[in-house]
Amino acid sequence: MKRSEGIHLLTHDLETDEYTGYLGTPGCLYGQNGAECAPVAWRLTYVLARETGEDITQDSLDYAMGLVVNSHDDVAYTIRNYGHRKYR
């Protein structure tokens, strides 16, 4: 899956394909809405998939987005320590 596809999945409703990126994420360290958090969630998902050898799936994107919008400490730690390589 490419970065643009992943961010699209994170910012659009799966059933209607309606844009949901404007939904707020109050108190989040990584952005004020879903559109701002989506690139961080993509980066986290990409790093985890690369390090574990797994594919990027809707479930892995959803999991990462949950960590991002809840400002989990593992987001910054994982990206800082394992995200040194370039991504798509």
N, C-alpha and C positions, 0 to 999 in steps of 0.2 A: 504494500500500500504506500502510496506517495504522501508526502506531507500535506499537500493541498486537499487530497481526499480525506485524510484523517481530520483535518481542521473542519472540513465541510460536515463530516459526521458529528463532530462535537458541537457545531453551531446550528444544526438544522434538525427538525423533528423527523424521525425515521419514517413515519407513516405518511405524513403530508408534505415533507420536504420544506416546510415553512421555516423561515429564519428565526432562530431563538437566541442568537448571540447577544441580544440586548438585555437578557435576563440578568438581574443584578446579583452580585456576590458580595454582600455586605461583610466587611471586616476581613476580606481576603487580602493577603500580602501580594498576590500576583496579578491582580487586576480588579476593576470595578464591575466587570460583567463577563459573560461567557466568552465573548469574542476576544477579550484581552487575556483570558486564562487559557484559551484553547492552544496557543502556540507553546505555552509552558507544559501543558498536559501532553501535547504531541512529543515534545522533546523528552520528557520523562518516559513516555511509552517507548519511544525509539531506543533510548539508552537501555532500558530494561530488556527489550526484545533482542537487542544486539548482544548484550552481556549473557543472556540466558539461552540464546539460539532459538527462541520462540518466534512465531509470527505475530504481527500486529493485528489485533482483532477488535471488533466493536467492544467486547468485554474488557480488553486491556485498556482501551481508550477511556471507557467509562470509569474504570477503577482509578486511572491516573487523574482524570478530571475531578473525581471525588476527593482525592488527596490534595489537589491544587486548590480547589475552592474552599477547603477546610484548613488551608495553610499548614499542612502536615510538615513536620521537620524533615522527613525523608525526601521531600521534593528537592529542596536546596542541596542537601547532602549528596544525594544520588547524582544530580546534574553536575554539581561542582567536582565530585571525585571521579565520576565515570564518563562524563559527557565531553571529554576533551577532543574527541574525534569529530570530524565534520559529518553532517547529516544531510539527507535528501531535501 
